[in-house]
Amino acid sequence: MLKLDEVVDRFRIDPGEKFRLKDHDPSWAGNKGVPKAKRKKFAEDLLAKSIRELAEAQDRLYASDTWSVLVVLQAMDAAGKDGTIKHVMSGVNPQGCQVFSFKQPSAEELDHNFLWRYSKALPERGRIGIFNRSYYEEVLVVRVHPELAQAERIPGAEIDRKFWEGRYEDINNLERHLARNGTLVLKFFLNVSRDEQRRRFLKRLNDPSRHWKFSASDISERGHWDAYMEAYQDAIAATSTKWAPWHVIPADHKWVARAAVAHTIAEAVQGLDPKYPEVTPEKLAAIKDARERLEVEGD
């Protein structure tokens, strides 16, 4: 029998844990004895429940104007980041949520440190900010294509093991700074298999209404699959911390990924226990006066 509290624990990478990506099944097939239909029904019910809980908790988060929440989504192409955002945040008030997608850096961005453009987009207090790709691209795609690091013109930089270790340290320090100052950091890697990515690419290519989603770079980057898996494994192992843990989410079935992400975010925001602002005696008196005036008008 599946239990809600097992969902987060199963996918969270604890600090210091020996992490091997190959130990994490993208299809969530490790639940022996639980039929697929039952798992899917469980996930769909969990998603619906979590959306309701997140909507209520986000309303209090926005009203309290104290904590902020940063959700980091990383994945290979076609893993379902956009769909996850659409479904998980479907019940959230748009004024309390912001989404940023980061593309190739501009000339201005390359003239700053690698965290600059991401820091500008961090959520303000009371809001949930979602990074559809993030500063982790700087230790993923840039690691797979080290020539991109050269374009940053860092004085004396040698693109070697110590270079990436330095970036992991910088990221950990940034996230610790955010946590200390009232930003809850939640990180998700949507773990899609190479076979499932192929099926999704073919679906795009065979459906004219999906052609706009296709880019030639999707195929070229697929050719670096093993290098990306190594980069993800190293980055997750080095940056899953107590203050900003990673969650490796099985993404071969979208219903699994969406439910797991929604439940994790809802649980975490509820755990902050945001409160509606207390109303002062003066404001209560003003409310009473306003109510009495309006009631008189109706007589």
Wavefront OBJ file of the C-alpha trace (Angstrom):
o trace
v 0.000 0.000 0.000
v 1.427 3.371 -1.035
v 1.773 6.097 1.599
v 1.916 9.822 0.916
v 4.905 10.459 3.170
v 6.932 7.901 1.237
v 6.692 9.914 -1.988
v 9.058 12.700 -0.974
v 11.411 10.403 0.932
v 11.760 8.046 -2.013
v 12.915 10.712 -4.443
v 14.887 13.078 -2.174
v 18.681 12.849 -2.225
v 19.989 13.306 1.297
v 23.272 15.180 1.864
v 26.245 12.840 1.899
v 24.237 10.014 0.379
v 26.131 7.954 -2.172
v 24.279 8.988 -5.310
v 24.281 7.019 -8.544
v 21.824 8.089 -11.196
v 21.496 4.551 -12.527
v 19.950 3.516 -9.203
v 16.944 5.746 -9.884
v 14.361 4.175 -12.187
v 12.828 6.754 -14.602
v 9.712 4.592 -15.005
v 8.952 4.165 -11.278
v 8.693 0.434 -11.857
v 10.222 -0.474 -8.535
v 6.874 -0.787 -6.802
v 6.567 -4.523 -7.202
v 3.146 -5.905 -6.489
v 1.396 -2.593 -7.204
v -0.323 -2.669 -10.635
v 0.215 0.261 -12.983
v -3.477 1.196 -12.919
v -3.370 1.481 -9.138
v -0.176 3.524 -9.207
v -1.677 5.872 -11.793
v -4.874 6.341 -9.780
v -2.791 7.020 -6.671
v -0.724 9.619 -8.562
v -3.768 11.349 -10.056
v -5.476 11.579 -6.659
v -2.257 12.855 -5.100
v -1.882 15.521 -7.804
v -5.427 16.805 -7.312
v -5.035 16.886 -3.529
v -1.645 18.598 -3.721
v -2.911 21.273 -6.122
v -5.645 22.180 -3.647
v -3.227 22.228 -0.724
v -0.667 24.307 -2.621
v -3.302 26.855 -3.666
v -4.348 27.363 -0.051
v -0.769 27.505 1.269
v 0.305 29.890 -1.511
v -2.518 32.270 -0.598
v -1.166 32.463 2.959
v 2.413 32.728 1.673
v 1.495 35.724 -0.478
v -0.453 37.411 2.310
v 2.291 36.916 4.909
v 4.971 38.507 2.671
v 7.810 36.849 4.590
v 9.070 33.646 2.966
v 9.715 33.190 -0.737
v 10.014 29.869 -2.568
v 12.380 29.024 -5.422
v 11.538 25.924 -7.463
v 14.356 24.719 -9.738
v 13.430 22.371 -12.582
v 16.205 20.652 -14.521
v 15.882 17.912 -17.116
v 16.887 16.664 -20.505
v 14.798 17.855 -23.450
v 11.244 16.426 -23.617
v 11.258 15.377 -19.962
v 8.098 17.392 -19.293
v 9.210 20.573 -17.524
v 6.622 22.814 -19.200
v 3.774 20.378 -18.588
v 4.812 19.921 -14.975
v 4.711 23.676 -14.384
v 1.329 23.954 -16.108
v -0.323 21.186 -14.094
v 1.329 21.655 -10.706
v 0.744 25.410 -10.586
v -2.751 25.276 -12.109
v -4.446 26.285 -8.854
v -2.012 29.015 -7.831
v -2.920 32.698 -7.983
v -0.835 34.093 -10.897
v 0.067 37.274 -9.004
v 1.886 35.148 -6.444
v 3.906 33.105 -8.922
v 6.557 33.870 -11.527
v 8.261 31.621 -14.086
v 11.605 32.257 -15.772
v 13.133 30.270 -18.617
v 16.804 30.857 -19.305
v 18.155 30.654 -22.828
v 21.626 31.269 -24.260
v 23.273 34.117 -22.301
v 23.439 37.562 -23.900
v 26.586 39.626 -24.331
v 25.615 41.655 -21.266
v 25.117 38.507 -19.192
v 28.490 37.123 -20.269
v 30.074 40.322 -18.934
v 28.970 39.358 -15.413
v 29.610 36.368 -13.170
v 27.742 33.180 -14.031
v 25.142 33.633 -11.257
v 24.250 37.249 -12.089
v 21.382 36.747 -14.504
v 19.752 34.153 -12.252
v 20.094 36.319 -9.141
v 18.130 39.079 -10.871
v 15.176 36.715 -11.297
v 14.946 35.398 -7.733
v 11.436 35.553 -6.232
v 10.509 38.344 -3.856
v 8.973 37.653 -0.468
v 5.528 36.132 -0.668
v 6.047 34.652 -4.112
v 6.842 31.290 -5.653
v 9.490 31.598 -8.344
v 10.060 28.801 -10.847
v 13.275 28.437 -12.815
v 12.676 26.384 -15.972
v 16.361 25.531 -16.253
v 18.605 27.483 -13.945
v 22.125 28.288 -12.830
v 22.691 24.527 -12.909
v 23.031 24.848 -16.675
v 26.434 26.330 -15.825
v 27.610 22.932 -14.552
v 25.605 20.847 -17.031
v 25.475 22.147 -20.598
v 28.600 24.238 -20.011
v 30.414 21.179 -18.692
v 29.355 19.102 -21.704
v 30.412 21.992 -23.953
v 33.407 23.513 -22.114
v 34.007 25.984 -24.940
v 31.037 27.900 -23.500
v 33.028 28.505 -20.327
v 35.800 30.056 -22.400
v 33.259 32.572 -23.732
v 32.829 33.872 -20.177
v 36.410 35.215 -20.269
v 37.223 34.396 -16.629
v 40.812 35.548 -16.000
v 43.214 32.649 -15.565
v 40.474 30.024 -15.561
v 41.423 26.457 -16.426
v 38.408 24.329 -17.308
v 39.303 21.293 -15.242
v 37.916 19.352 -12.268
v 38.705 22.163 -9.823
v 36.779 24.591 -12.012
v 33.560 22.577 -11.657
v 34.157 21.980 -7.950
v 34.452 25.737 -7.546
v 31.127 26.233 -9.275
v 29.449 23.630 -7.059
v 30.798 25.536 -4.062
v 29.508 28.855 -5.426
v 26.050 27.343 -6.009
v 25.937 25.815 -2.533
v 26.908 29.154 -1.011
v 24.242 30.990 -3.005
v 21.554 28.542 -1.916
v 22.684 28.687 1.700
v 22.519 32.476 1.551
v 18.992 32.269 0.144
v 17.877 29.800 2.818
v 19.323 31.970 5.596
v 17.427 34.961 4.276
v 13.994 33.444 3.876
v 13.945 31.654 0.526
v 12.960 27.994 0.495
v 14.875 26.247 -2.311
v 13.339 23.125 -3.880
v 15.224 21.377 -6.690
v 13.866 18.748 -9.064
v 15.581 16.666 -11.719
v 12.963 15.138 -14.024
v 14.651 11.850 -14.773
v 13.531 10.695 -18.228
v 15.069 7.657 -19.940
v 16.770 7.832 -23.314
v 14.152 5.506 -24.830
v 11.272 7.652 -23.573
v 12.938 10.806 -24.876
v 13.166 9.147 -28.301
v 9.450 8.314 -28.236
v 8.539 11.878 -27.307
v 10.765 13.337 -30.010
v 9.133 11.081 -32.601
v 5.703 12.156 -31.389
v 6.675 15.771 -31.981
v 8.042 15.013 -35.428
v 4.978 13.037 -36.481
v 2.461 15.653 -35.300
v 2.441 18.944 -37.278
v 0.847 20.751 -34.336
v 3.948 19.945 -32.271
v 6.568 20.883 -34.858
v 7.066 24.271 -33.198
v 8.521 22.467 -30.184
v 11.263 20.808 -32.210
v 14.777 22.170 -32.544
v 17.665 20.609 -34.439
v 19.744 21.045 -31.281
v 17.458 18.523 -29.546
v 18.962 15.741 -31.630
v 22.540 16.998 -31.447
v 22.358 17.274 -27.641
v 20.901 13.772 -27.458
v 24.195 12.601 -28.918
v 25.876 13.716 -25.673
v 23.528 11.690 -23.467
v 26.219 9.881 -21.464
v 28.125 13.110 -20.835
v 24.966 14.770 -19.579
v 24.160 11.880 -17.270
v 27.637 12.103 -15.765
v 27.280 15.878 -15.370
v 23.882 15.508 -13.673
v 25.144 12.799 -11.351
v 28.144 14.849 -10.238
v 26.147 18.071 -9.841
v 23.362 16.453 -7.816
v 25.826 14.609 -5.577
v 27.796 17.804 -4.930
v 24.871 20.179 -4.374
v 22.142 18.216 -2.577
v 22.316 19.885 0.811
v 20.249 20.076 3.971
v 19.107 23.587 3.033
v 18.497 22.826 -0.674
v 18.029 19.108 -1.373
v 17.604 17.585 -4.808
v 14.641 15.392 -5.719
v 15.219 12.924 -8.560
v 11.765 12.460 -10.051
v 10.949 9.507 -12.339
v 9.631 11.196 -15.485
v 8.916 8.428 -18.007
v 5.274 8.685 -16.894
v 4.118 12.289 -16.716
v 1.437 11.435 -14.157
v 4.146 10.256 -11.764
v 6.359 13.323 -12.223
v 3.550 15.835 -11.824
v 2.155 14.193 -8.699
v 5.564 13.862 -7.041
v 6.563 17.466 -7.737
v 3.175 18.834 -6.654
v 3.186 16.873 -3.406
v 6.755 17.882 -2.576
v 6.101 21.591 -3.157
v 2.767 21.573 -1.304
v 4.284 19.782 1.701
v 7.244 22.156 1.802
v 5.198 25.364 1.546
v 2.758 24.112 4.184
v 5.776 23.324 6.370
v 6.688 27.014 6.372
v 3.346 27.598 8.110
v 2.777 31.063 6.626
v 0.188 33.137 8.477
v -2.302 35.735 7.387
v -1.245 39.133 8.810
v -2.750 39.950 12.186
v -5.321 42.740 12.100
v -4.606 45.606 14.500
v -7.276 46.908 16.889
v -7.349 50.143 14.888
v -8.076 48.291 11.672
v -10.738 46.153 13.365
v -12.432 49.370 14.484
v -12.254 50.724 10.932
v -13.773 47.478 9.619
v -16.606 47.702 12.128
v -17.259 51.312 11.175
v -17.250 50.523 7.440
v -19.655 47.618 7.937
v -22.062 49.752 9.934
v -22.001 52.509 7.286
v -22.758 50.056 4.476
v -25.535 48.376 6.475
v -27.175 51.757 7.083
v -27.063 52.491 3.348
v -29.028 49.330 2.706
v -31.919 50.281 5.019
l 1 2 3 4 5 6 7 8 9 10 11 12 13 14 15 16 17 18 19 20 21 22 23 24 25 26 27 28 29 30 31 32 33 34 35 36 37 38 39 40 41 42 43 44 45 46 47 48 49 50 51 52 53 54 55 56 57 58 59 60 61 62 63 64 65 66 67 68 69 70 71 72 73 74 75 76 77 78 79 80 81 82 83 84 85 86 87 88 89 90 91 92 93 94 95 96 97 98 99 100 101 102 103 104 105 106 107 108 109 110 111 112 113 114 115 116 117 118 119 120 121 122 123 124 125 126 127 128 129 130 131 132 133 134 135 136 137 138 139 140 141 142 143 144 145 146 147 148 149 150 151 152 153 154 155 156 157 158 159 160 161 162 163 164 165 166 167 168 169 170 171 172 173 174 175 176 177 178 179 180 181 182 183 184 185 186 187 188 189 190 191 192 193 194 195 196 197 198 199 200 201 202 203 204 205 206 207 208 209 210 211 212 213 214 215 216 217 218 219 220 221 222 223 224 225 226 227 228 229 230 231 232 233 234 235 236 237 238 239 240 241 242 243 244 245 246 247 248 249 250 251 252 253 254 255 256 257 258 259 260 261 262 263 264 265 266 267 268 269 270 271 272 273 274 275 276 277 278 279 280 281 282 283 284 285 286 287 288 289 290 291 292 293 294 295 296 297 298 299
